Amino acid sequence: MSTGYITLIVLGLCGLGFFLGRARAYATSKTTGKKLHSLPNYYGQAVALYTAVPALLLMLAWLFLQPLMIEGRVAGMIPDSVIPEGGAKSLVMADVRRIAGGLDALMAAGEMSEDDLGAMRADFTDIRNRLGTVGVALGSDVPVPVFEAAKELRKSQNAGNFLMTLAVLGLSLGLLVWSWSRVHPDQRARNASETFVLALLIGASLVAILTTAGIVASLLFETINFFKMYPARDFFFSTVWNPQFRGGSDLGILPLLWGTLYVSFLALLVAVPLGLMIAIYLAEYASKPLRAFAKPAIEVLAGIPTIVYGLFALITVGPFLRDYIASPLGLGTSSSSVLTAGLVMGIMLIPFVSSLSDDIINAVPQSMRDGSYGLGATKSETIKQVILPAALPGVVGAILLAASRAIGETMIVVMGAGAAAKLGLNPFEAMTTITVKIVSQLTGDTEFASPETLVAFALGLTLFVFTLGLNVIALVIVRKYREQYE
């Protein structure tokens, strides 16, 4: 039985348990003459939770562990003699999974029986033709151990799915009967329901933490593998980026880091002043009708896909800067440049700065404004000396969010700044960033275990640490400023 059907059956038993538990609470209260400890719905919720939650957790654990156990055993059936020279066992296991899936599809379509499958040993002409009908193309003759491994994989998966169905539905039904039999007026059903809600909230709060830990771990392990193949000193201090995928590669991060900081700096140079001025005007000067129209209109910029910004940079901004500024001044002849990407990215970041800054400025208490006016300060003096200092933590947060967005941007850089990894100060030259090279190193038909591919994880970890450092610095500045003004 498929996972979807099992889930639906468990949820159906869960709903049945709710109504049965509530009905039994009413019945036991009447027969015993005792007052219920909790509302009747809590008894139904307790039965429903006991029915569904352990069974679904068992199914999730089973779905996670079963592939690891079965594929590990099946992989042991594949001898080294059938592994292609220079290949890996994982590639052979991919063929095993593909053949096993094709056999399942043939069984489901009724084009093959278990007896037919058991009789096939060495002649794969017929099986190859049959697998072709369900979209599984096989080239040369499949080695006998690979086909036998595929048969064993399919058999083990089907047996495991059958046992999972029995275990999950049996546990759900058993807990339904057990929890229903425990319903009585003195049962603290509300406590059980609220404990589950508390556990759910704790689990939700752990999602972000565990996700961050998983991201860091995945980057860290592959980065360690990379530094086993490539010297860390050359990676961090070399000024040349020249991956060859055939040996002799130079993988220095400095040109990429410089391009990332250069483009991000130009983007923030555009977005921060414009965003702050927009926020101040909307919060302190604009009328309510104008604000109601202008703020949503500005926030539309945040909803435009980055590929559209990239096309705008490639077709409009880049040629304009080249034809009217760079070429006449002799600074460059390419439409792809750091300035092109910086300007367009800055336009994209304006809503990130203006919207958040506007909200935090509006959150400053009116009493602070009134006190400033009472001391004789003008509106502009109040904004400069009272409102902006009080709103600084929120403004710094908005700028930090915009900076993180700029550092992680890819499409605008690809289409606006080019892909040249080099050091330079001319904003009309083409450069690239770390994110662009991460994408380029992980795409294409390349060997995953090579340094030229694993360098993408080292780049990602470096970018993560750099962004984390920016967050820590901003947090320290904000805390010091808060202590000064509180």
N, C-alpha and C positions, 0 to 999 in steps of 0.2 A: 504494500500500500504506500502511496506517495506521502511525502511529508505534509503536503497541503491538506489531504484528506484526513490524516491523523490529527492535525491541528484543528480542523473543523469539528471532528468528533469530540475531541477534548473540550473545545469551547461549548459544544452542545451539552455535554455532561456537566460543564460548569454552570450553564444556565439552568439545567434541570436541578442541580444541587441547590441553587439559590431558592427556587420555589419550594422544593421539598424541605429545606432547612427552615424557611419561614413558616411553612404550614405546620411542621412538627413543633415549632416554638409555640404557636397558637394552641395546638392540641395539648401539649404537655402542661401549659399554663392552666388550661381549663380543667384537665383531669386531676391535677395536683392542688389546684386552688392557690398556687403561689404566683406572686408577681414576677414578671420577667426582669432580670437584671439589666438587660439592654433592650433597645428597640427591636422589633421583630426582623427588620431588614438586616440588622447586624448578624443575626443567626444565619440568615440566608447567605450573607457575604462570607461568613466564616466557612460554611460548607463549600461554597463556590471556590474560595481560595485554596482550601485543602485539595479540592478536586483537580484544579487546573495547574497551579504553580509548580508543585513537585514533578508532575508528569511532563510539563513543558521544559523544565530544567533538565530532566533526564534525557529528553529528546535532543536538546541542544548539546549536551555533553556527549551523547552517543554519536551525533552527526560530526562532532569534532574529532573524537577518538577513533571511530571506525575506519576512516580512510588511512589514518596513520598506521594502524595495526595491520590492516589488510594489505595495503600497498607495500609496507615494509616486508611482509612475508612473501608477497608475490615477486618483489624485486630480487629476493634471494634465489628465486627459481631461474633467473636469467644468467646464463654463463657469460664469462668475459669474451668468449669466442664470437658471440653474435653482436657485440658492441662494435660499431664502426671505428676504424682507426682515427684517432683525434677527436672522437665523439665522447658522449657521456651517457651513463646509464639512464639519466633523466629523459634523454631523447627517445630511448627505446621504450621507457615506461609511458611516454606520451603516445606512442604507437599502440601499446598494449591497451591503454584506456580507450583509444579511438576504436580499436577492433572490438573491444568488449561492448562499447556503446552501440556499434553497428549490429552485433549479434543480438543485443536486447531489442533493437528496432525490428530485426527480422523476425524474432519470436513474437513480438507484439503484432506484427502484420500478418502472422500466420504463414509466412513463407519458409519456415524452417521449424522442425521439431527437435526435441531434446535428443531423440535417437539419431537424427541426421547429424547433429552437432557432435555427438559422441563418436560417430564413425569416421569423422574427418581427421586425418592424421598428417599425411604428407602431401596429398594432391590438393592444392589450393585454387585450382582454376575455377571450380564451381563456386567456392566460397567467395573468391574475389569478385566474380560477376554478381553474385547476390548482394555483397556489401556495396557494390557500385549503385545498386538500385535505391539504397538509403543514404547516399551521399558520402560513403566512405571509400575513397579511392586508394587502392594498393598498387604499387609499382611492381617491383621484382617479387620473386617468391618470398613469402614470409617464412623466416626460420621456424622450425618446429617448436623450439622452446618458447619463442615469442607468442605463437598461437596458443600453445598450452597455457602460458601465463595469462593470456587474455581470457581463456575459458575459465581458469581458476579464479581470476579476478571477478568475472561476472557471477560465477557460482557463489563466491564468498560474499559479494555485495548483496545478492538476492537473499542469501541466508541471513546476513546481518540485518537487512531491512525487515525481514519477516520477524526476527527475534525482537527488533526494536518496536515493531507494531504491537506484538504481544506484551512486551514489558511496559510500554507507555500506556496503552489502553488498560492493561491489567492494573497498573498502579493507580491510574485515574479512577477506575471503577471501584477498586478496593478502598481508596481513601474517601470516595463519595459515600460508600456504605458506612465506613468507620466514623467519619465526621458527622453523618446524619444520625447515627445511633448515639452520639455523645451529646446531642442537643437536649438541654433541660433548662428549667428556669434559672438555676443558679450559675449557669455557665457564663463566663465573662466574654461574651462574643464581641463586644465592642473593643475590648483590649486587643484581641487577635486581629481584628480588622485594622485598627489603627497602627499596630505593630508592623503589619504588612505595608501600609502606606509609608511609614517611617523608613522601612528597609528599601522601598522603591525610591524614595527621595534621596537616600544615601547612595544608592546605586547610580541614580542619575547624576549626582554630584561627582561620583568617581569616574564617570565616562570621560570627562575632559582630562582628568589627571592621568588615567590609564592610556588615553589616546596619545597624550604628549610623551609619556614614558615609552610607548611603543614606537613612536616616530623617532625619538632620540636613539632608542636601542637599535632599530633597523639601520639608521644612518651610521651609528658608531661601529657596529660589527663590520659592515662593508668598508668603512673607512679604514679600520684596522687592517683588513685584508689588502686594501690598496697600498697602505704604507709599508706592508711587507714586500711589495713588489717595486715600489717607487720611493726614493728617499724623501722624507718629509722636508728636509732642508731645501732641496731643489723645488719642491712644490710651493713652499711659502715665500721663497726669496728670489726665485728665477723671474726674469722679466720677459720670458719668451713663452708663448702658448702655440705649440705646433704638434698636435697629435697626429701620428702617422699610421697607427694600427698595424705596423709592420716592424716595430722596433725602432729605437733611436728617437723616441718621442720626447719633446720638451713640454712639460705640463706645469708651467709656472702660473700661479693664481694672480699675481700682481696686475697684469694688464686687464684681467676680468674685474678685479676688485676696483681698480681705478675707473673703468667704464661704468660700473654700477654706481659708484659714489658720484661721478661726474653727472650722469643723467639724472639721478635722484636729486642732486643739489639744484640743478637747473629747474627741475619740476617743482620742487618746494619753493624756489625763488619766485615762481609764477603763482603757485597755489596759495601760499601762506599770506602774503600781503593782500591779494585780492579776496581771499576767503574771509580774512579778519575784517576788512573794510565792509564787505557785504554783510557780515554778521552784525557789526556795530550799527550800520545804517538800518537794517531790518529791525533790530531790537530797540533802538533808541530814537530813531528819526522817522521811520516810515509810518504812514497811516495804516490802520487796520485793513482797509480794502486792498491797498497796495501790497501789504505783507501777505495777505491771504492768497494773492495771485503770484507774487514774486518768489516766495519760498518754494512752493511746489515746482514752479518752472525751473528754478535753479537745480533742484534735486533730480530733475529728469536727466541731467548730465550723468548722474551716477548709475542710471539704468541702461545707458547705451553700451552695447557689447564692445569689448576692447578691440575686436577685429575691425569694427567700424571706425574707431579712432585710428587704428593702423592704416586703413585705407585713406582716411582723411590726411594723415601725415604723408603717405606715399604719393598721393595724387595732387594735393593742394599745397600743404605747408612746405614740404620739401622743395618742390620746383620753385615756389615763390622765393624762399630764402636763397636758393641757388642763383636764380636769374636776377634778383634785384638787390642782393646784399653781398653774397659770397663772391660771385664772378666779377662784379664791378670792382670790388676791393682786392681781388686776387687772392682770396682766402680759401678757395676750393671750387671744384667743378661738379661735385656729386650732390644729388638731392637727398642722399642718406647721410645724416649727420647727427651729432649729439644734440645740437640745438633743436633740430626738428623733433626728435623724440622727447626732449625736455619740455618744449612748449606744449605739445599735444598732451603729454602726460600731466603737465600742470593744469591744463584745462579740465582734464578728467578728475583731478583731485580736488578741485574747488569745492564741490558739494561736501566732501568729507570734512573740510575745514570749516566752511561757512555754517553748515547745518548744526554740527555739534557745538561750535562756538556760540551760535545764536541761542541754542537751548541753555547753555551754561550761563550766558549773560542774563537771560531772562530769569534764571534761578537766583540771581543775586537779590537779597531782600530789598524791598523798596525803602525800608527804614534807613539803609546806608545812603541811598540817593537823597532822601529828605534831609538827613543830617548834613550832607555836603552842601546842599542848597541853602540850608539854614545858616551855615558858616560863611555864605557869600560866594561860593564857588560857582562858576558858570557850568553849562552843560558839558562843554568839551573838557574842562578841568575835572569835572566829576568822573567822566569816562576814563580819562588818563590816570587819575590819581586814586580813584576809589573802585570803580567797577572792574576795570581790567586786572588790577592786582588781586581783587577778590575772586575773579574768574580764572586766574592763571592756571590752577590745576587742570580744569576742564579744557582750557585752550591748549596746554601742553599735551594733554591726551589726544586732542584732535590732530595736532601736528604730528604726534608720534604715529597715530593711525595712518595718516597720509604718507608718512615716511616709509612705514612698513609696506603699504600698498605700492609705493613707487619702487622699492627695492625688489619686490616680488613680481613686478610686471614683466611680461614676455612679448606679447604680440606687438605692442606699440614699438618696442625696441627692435624687434626683427624687421618690421616694415619701415620704421622711421630712421633707425640709427645704423642698420646694417649688421654685419657679423664679423667685422675686423677686430681682432684682439690686439690692441697696441696701446702704448702710453703716449699721451700727447695733451697739449693744452688748447689746440685750435678747436673751437666748438663746431666748426663747419666740416670737420673730418668725421668719417664713419668709424664707429667703435661698437663694442658689444658689452653685454653684462653677464653675470654669473648664471642667471636663470636661462638665458638663451643657450649657453653652452651645456647646461645640464640636459636640456631637451635634445640638443644635437648629438650629445655623446650617448644617449640612451635610445636613440632611434636608428633605424637601419639594420642591416644584416651583419651584426658584429658579435663577436664572442663575449659573453657576459663576464667571464673570468679574466679578461684582459685589463691591464692598467688603464687603457684609454676609455673603457666603459666604467670601471669602478671609480674613476676620478670624479664621476658625477656625484657620488655619495660624499666624497670629501668636500666637493664644492658646496653641496647642500648643507653639510654639517657646519662648514665655515660660515655660511650665510646665516644659519640658525644662531650660532654663537654671537655673530656680529649684531644681529637684531636683538638678541637677549641683552647684550651689553648696552645698546641704546635704551632699552626699557629700564634697565637698572639705573643708568645715569639720569634719565628723566625722572624716575621715582625719587632719587636722592635730591634733585633740585626742587621738586615740588614739596617734599617734606620740609626742607629748610625754609622755603618761602612761606609755607603754612605756619610754621612756628613763629615767623616774624610778624605775621598779620593777625594771628588769632589772639 
